[in-house]
Amino acid sequence: MKKVDHIGIAVKDIESALPYYIETLSLTLLGIEEVESQKVKVAFIDAGNIKLELLEPTNEDSPVAKFIEKRGEGIHHVAFGVTDIRSRMAELKEKGVRLLQDEPKPGAGGAQVAFMHPKSSYGVLYELCDKGE
């Protein structure tokens, strides 16, 4: 793992949540995009030494919609920046870590992403995020 790339925060509505981050906390909005493969709309916010990723479900069967229904809004995942995501996934599997998918999927900002199952990570959903740097 190179570093923590971002922290994902599940929200019901990005437009309603943005004023808190932008106006109240005085953070900077970096951009908003839709990630069809994850069924979410995301907003990246610059929080100084790390980015925050607000995640709004785009339909009711989105994993983020299910998360909000079960747990409410809040921290959804922690993303680690990695290089060569396929090799990292294979290494984790060899070490007994359960992944939520066998192949990386397209993520925000053109990254390739994969998630580690929380049952393999002491209850935390971790994302591997390869931006091809």
Secondary structure, DSSP 8 states (H G I E B T S, - for coil): --EEEEEEEE-S-HHHHHHIIIIIS--EEEEEEEEGGGTEEEEEEE-SSSEEEEEEESSTTSHHHHHHHHH-SEEEEEEEE-SSHHHHHHHHHHTT--BS-SS-EE-GGG-EEEEE-GGGTTT--EEEEE---
